[in-house]
Amino acid sequence: MPTELLKNPYVHGAVYGVLIVTVLMTITAWSIWFERKFAGRMQSRVGPTLVGPFGLLQPLADAVKLLQKEDIVPAAADRPLFNLAPPLTVLFALGTAAVIPFSPEVIAADLDVGVLWVLALGGLTVFPVWIAGWASNNKYALLGGMRAVAQGISYEIPLVLATLVPVTLAGSMSLSDIVRYQEKHGWVVGMPPGPGLLAFLIFFLASLAEANRIPFDIPEAESELIAGVTTEYTGMKFGLFYLAEYLHTLIVSAVGAALFFGGWAGPFGLSPGLHWMVGKTLLLFFCVFWVRWTFLRFRADQLMSLCWKYLVPAGLVLVMLAAFWVHFKAGTRG
């Protein structure tokens, strides 16, 4: 495509939007294979081995299997809402990726309020989950939806507070500006007097809770809710919920890499580049798998206690520390 045509913001956004979505969907599909192999290693199993070399074609086989499954809608379900919920989860997850700067050029939409966009769409992901629980007309699904709403609303608060730390330090809500700030001053996660690292830990925990990943998978909790909101779903509709979960986790990993680990900026003064952003994102994505297969699920009361008694107060303190640090630095320059 001619360079002049790419300079058009609409063409630029469309081209890189399609590219980013394609790459994210591809990584998500094969991350399922990787997690199964990783879980097998931790549990003394072999994981997928039969479909393709080393089982690499297992995601394709799973997709074909789900597409062949019968699409069942319960007789008493709210059919329009029941059918709407699965694609909405994927749509909201992919929409979040529009403002993530993988490099100075590779970004679909460089918004001045990129952080606000991420938080807004991330908060909306709870709605299709609640819709699915309500529309299924199943008590287990309804309880799972209610748990998802309570968990999503609660953990959105420490997530916002943790995100405000790099926003305050950089003085901008643009993800690209935050990365450029870290190019000049160092990664937020390593900045003195230390709020960056603690803010990242809160961000990481809250993002796990928003994605319903272990140890925060209370809305699914197969031991007491069968599978939560997905109980009545079959075939690809069932698969879309888990596709959205992996997508959300991957995109949150990219957001965390941009906010706290310098995005495309290289460590130790090395040249910046797309490869740094990709590497940091995949490393955080790997850490999510590690956490999932290491820890046990929290009880509902433990989950809420962690949020309101510890993460929210800690987040408030970190935002104040970041504000004091910016004020101190401004005073020393003056």
C-alpha positions, 0 to 999 in steps of 0.5 A, a space after each residue: 500500500 502506498 505510503 501516502 495512502 497510509 498517512 490518511 488517519 482512516 486508512 491507517 486505523 483500518 489497516 492496523 486495526 485489521 492487522 492487530 485483530 488478526 494477530 490477537 486472534 491468532 495468538 489467542 487461539 494458540 495460547 489455548 494450546 500453550 496453556 494446555 501444554 503448560 498445565 500438563 507440564 505442571 500436573 505431570 501430563 502431556 497435553 495435546 499431542 495427536 493433532 498436528 506436530 506436538 499437537 499444534 493444530 489442536 485449536 483448529 480441531 477444537 474450533 471445527 468441533 465447536 462449529 459442528 455442535 448443535 446450537 441449543 437455546 433453552 425453551 424458557 430463555 430470552 432468545 435475543 439476549 441469549 444469542 447477543 451475549 457471546 459475540 458482545 464479549 468478544 466485541 468489547 475485548 477487541 475494541 479495547 485493543 484499538 488504542 494500544 500502542 504496539 509501536 509508534 506506528 502500529 496503533 489503530 487509534 491514538 486517542 488522547 483519552 486512550 486510558 479512559 477508553 480501555 477502562 470504559 470498554 473493560 468495564 463494559 465486559 461485565 454486561 454481556 456476562 450478566 445478560 447471559 446469566 439472566 437470559 439463560 433462565 437458569 439459577 446457576 447461570 443467574 448466580 454466576 452473572 450476579 457474582 460477575 457483576 459484584 466482582 467486576 464493579 468491585 475490582 474496577 475501582 482498584 484497577 482504575 486507581 492503579 492505572 492512575 499512577 502512570 497517568 499521574 506520573 506522565 501527565 497524560 491519558 494517552 497510552 502513547 504519551 505514557 510510553 514516551 514518558 517512560 522512554 525518557 524517565 524509565 519504566 513506571 514499574 521501577 520508578 522511585 519512591 516505589 508506587 509503580 511496582 505496587 500499582 502494577 501488582 494491584 493492576 495485575 490482580 484486578 485484571 485477573 479478577 475482571 477476566 474471571 481467571 483463577 484465583 478469581 473465577 468465582 462467576 464460573 466456579 464449576 464446583 458449585 455453579 456447574 459453569 456459571 453463565 455458560 451452563 446453558 450455552 453450546 457449540 461456538 457460543 460457548 467457545 466465544 465466552 472462553 475466546 473473549 476471556 483469553 482475548 481480554 487477558 492478552 489485551 490487558 497484558 498489552 495494556 500493562 506492558 504499555 503502562 508499567 513496563 515501557 511498551 516499545 521502549 527497550 531496557 538498559 538503553 537498548 533501541 526501542 521497537 515493536 519486539 519489546 512490546 510483543 515480548 513484554 506482553 507475552 511475558 505477562 500473558 505467561 504469568 497469568 497462566 502460571 498464576 492460574 495453575 499455581 493458586 486455588 480459587 478464593 471464596 466469595 467473601 475472601 475475594 471481596 475482602 481482598 478488594 475493599 480492605 486491601 487493594 482499594 486503600 492501597 490504590 488510594 495511597 499509591 495515587 497520592 504518592 504519585 501526585 506528591 512525587 510529581 509535585 516534588 519533581 516540579 518543585 525541584 525543577 522550579 
